[in-house]
Amino acid sequence: MIYIFQGCQSICSLPGMACQGCASILGNMKCNICRNACQACGSCVVGFHTKPLSSYVIVSFLLSGVCGYIAYAASTEDNTCKYKDDAMFQKETFCYILLATAVVNVVFAVYFQMQVWAKIKETISTDGREALEIEAEGYASKLKNQGGGLLGKGLAAAGRAQAGSHERLKIKAKTVQDSFVDTFKKDFGVLIFFLASLGIVFLCYQAKGFVATGTGCSDKEMEGWSYYTGFGFFTVPFIYTLMWYCCTCCAKAANITQEEADKLLEEGGRGDFQRVAQDSEGQ
C-alpha cells in the first residue's frame, strides 16, 4: 500500500517538476521574472508532496469533489424521489449537509497536515539529533561528487543523482509517526472533526433507510450514491489513521532542506545540523 501512495505522490509531483524545468529554460533565456515565478510555483508543488499526509490531502480533495458533485446533482435533479413525511430530514436538506461537509473535509485535511508538520518542526528544534538523519548516499551521487566519469555525469544529467548535503537530509520515520500520533491525540480540531464525521455516518445511515422507504427513490440513482459517498468522510480518515497509527511503514521518512533544518535547530538553541551530526557520530 505504501508503494502505491508513493507512486501517486510522485505522479502528482510532476507538475511541480515541470515548472522547475521551465524555470531552468527561462533562466537560460534571461527572463528572470518568469523564471522566478515558475521556480516558486514548482518548489511549492514539490514541497507540498514531500510533506507527510500529502496523499491524504489529495484523496480528501478527490472525495470532496466526487461527493459534492453527486450531492449537488441529487438536490437539483428532476425526479420523483421524496422521503416520507415523518422522516428526520428531506433529500434536499441531506444533500446540502453533504455539500457543507465536502468543504469542511478539504479544510480539515489541509489543517491536519499543517498541524502535523508544525509538530515535526517543533520536535526538530528541541531535539534535532533524534529527529534528523543523513540519508545514505547512493552510488550515482558518489560518482558525481567525486567526478566519477561519464556514468556519474550521465545519471546526474538524467536527474537521478542527488548531490549536495542539503538534498540528503531526512526526518526520521519515527519522528513523523510520533508527531502524527501526538497531533491526533491532543489537537482539539481533530476531535471536533472526528465527532462530526460520526454524525455524518449516522445521517448517511438514516438517508439509506429513507431512500429505501421513500417514494420514487432508488439506491442506484444520485440519491443513493449521495449517502454511499457520504460514508467516505469517516472511512477515509479512519483508514489513514489506522495505517499511520499502527504501521511504521506508512509514516515514512520525510525530506527537509539543510537550510530549513539549520534554522529550526538555531531557534531551539541546538546549533546547526553539522554540529548535531558530529555530536551524533561522537556518541
N, C-alpha and C positions, 0 to 999 in steps of 0.2 A: 504493500500500500504506500509506503513512504517513497518508493521509487516512482510510483505513478504521480504523487504530488510533486516530486522534484522535477519530473518531466513536464508537467503542466506549468510549473513555476518557470522553467527555462523557456518554454514557448511564449509565455506571457511577457518575458523579459526581452523578447526580440524587438518590439518597437523601440524600447529604450536603447538597445544596442544599435539599431538603425539610426536613431537620432545622433548617437555619438559618432557613428561613421560619417554622417552628413556634416557634423561639426568639423571633423578632420578635413573633409574635402573643401568645405567653405573656408577653413583656415588657410589652406593652400592657395585659395583664390583671393586672399586678403580681405574677405568680407567678415570683419570681426564681430559686428553686431549680430548677424545671422548665426555665426559660429557660436557665440556665447549663448544665444537663445537655444540653439539645438543641444549644446552641451549641457545646459542646465536642465532642459527637458529630459534628456537621456539619463542624466545622473539621478534625477528624481524617480523615473520609472524603474531603473535598475536597482536603486537604493531601496525602493519600496519592496521589490520582490526578494531582496536578500534578507529582509527583516522577518522575524518569526511571525507566524499566523497570516502571512500574505495569502496563502491558498485559502484560508478560512474567509478572508475578506472577499476574495474573488467569488467563492462559492456562494457567499451571502448575497453579493450583488446579483448573481445569476438567479438565485432562488427568489429574491425580492422582485426581480424583473418579470419572471415567469408567473409568480403568484399574483403580482399586481395586474398584469395583463389579463389573466383569467378572471380575477375578481371584477375588474372593470367591464370585461365582456359579459360576465354573468349578470351584472347590475343593469346593463343597457340593452341586452338582447331582447328581442320582441318575441316572447314565448308565453305560454300559459302557466308556467311554474308558479305556484303560490303555496306557501306554508299554511298549515292550519291556523285558524283564528286564535286558538289558545296557545300557540307557540310562543316561546320566550322572546323571540325576535323574528323578523321577516327577512327574506332573502336579501333585500337591498341593504338593510342595516348590517347584516353579516358581511356583505361584500365591502362596505365602507370600513368596517373594522379591519378587514384583511388588508385593504389599501394602506391604512394608517400603520398597521403592523409591518408592512413591507418597508416603509420608510424608516421606522424605528429599528428594524433589523439591520439595515445598512449602517445607520448611525452607530449602533452598538458594536458592530464588527470593527469599524474604524476605531472607536473608543477603546475597545478591549485590546486591540493591537498596540495602540499608543500607551496604554497603562502598563502592559507587559514590557514594552520597550523602555519605558521610564524606570521600571523596577530593575531591569537589566543594567541600565546606566548607573543607577544608584549602587548596585552591587559592585560594579567595576570601580567606582570612585572610592568605595570603602575597603575593598579587598581585591585589588587588581590581580595579584599573584594567583589567587584561587579561581578567579573568573575568566582569565585570559590564557591563551596558549598560542604558540607559534606553530602554524601548520607545517607538516613535513614537506620539505622542498622536493618537488618532482625532478625526474631525470632531465626532462627537457629544460626546466628552469635552470638547473645546474649548468647545463651546456651553454645556455645563453649567458649566464653570469660570468662564466669562465671563458667566454669567447669560443665555444665548442664547435666551430666549423659550420659547414653547410646545414647539418641536421638541426642544430640548435637554432640557427637563423631561420631555417625554413619553418620549424614549428612555431617560433616566435612570430613570424610574419603571418602565420595562419591563426594566431590568437590563442594558441594552446599553451603557451608558456606564460607563467606568471612571475614576472620579475619584480624585484623590489620588495623590501621587508614589509611595506605598508599593505601589500596585497596578500600577505600570508598570515595575518592576524586572525585568530578565531576566538569567538566567545564559546566557552565550553558548553557542551550539550547539557550538562548537569545544571549549569547556571541558568540556561534558557528554561529548562523544565522547572527548576525551583522558583524562578520568577513567575512562571505561568501559574503554578500551584498557589503561591503566595497571593497573587492578584485574585485568583478565583475564590480563595477562602475569605479574603479580607475586604475586597472592594465592594462598596455599597451599591454601585451601579450594576455590577454583575448580579447581585442578589435581586434587585428590582427586575432586571430583565428575565431572570430565571423564574420568578414568580409570575411575571406577565406571560411568559411562554407556556406555563402550566395552565393559565387562564385561557390561552388560545387553544390549547389541546381540548379543554372542556367545551369551548364554543364549537370547535370543529366536530367533536363527537355529537353534540346536540344537533348541529346542522345536518349531520349524516342521517339522524333519525327523522328530522323534519323533511328532508328530501324524500326519504322512503315512504313517509305517510302523507306528503303533500299531494296536491292535485296538479297533474301535468308536469311533474318533475321526474328527472332521470339522473342516475349517478353517472351516466355516460355523457351527459351534456355538461355545459360550463358550470352549472350549479353543483354538479357532483365533483368536477375537477377542482373547484374552489376549495372545498374542505379537504380534499386529498393533499393538495399542495400546502394548505394551511398547517397540516401536521408537521411539515418540514421546518417550521420556525422553532419547534422544540427538538425535532430529531437531529438536525444538522449540528447545532451546538452541543447536544448530548453526546453524539458520536465523537466530535472533536475533543471534547473534554475528557471522555473516557480514554481516547488514544493518547492524548498528551499527559494525562494524569498518571496513567498506568504503564505506558510504553515509552521507554527512553529512546527508542529508535525513531519515534515520530518527532520528538523535540530535539532535532538535530542542531549541531553547532551552527552559529551564525557568523557572518563576516563583519568586520569592523576595520576602518582605516586606522593606521598608526596615529595620524594626527588627532582623530577623534578620541582614541584611547588615551593619548598623552594628555589631552585637555581634561578628560574625566578624572584621570589619576592626579593631575595637578590640583583640581578642585577638591579632591579628597585628601590632599597633602601627602600623596604617595609617590611623588616624583613622576618621571616619565616611564614608558614601558620598557625601555632598555635597562633601566635600573631594576625594575621589577623582575625582568628576565634574568639578570645577573644574580639577584638575590635568590631566585628560584633554583638556578643552576648550582649556587653555592650550597644549598641545602640538599 
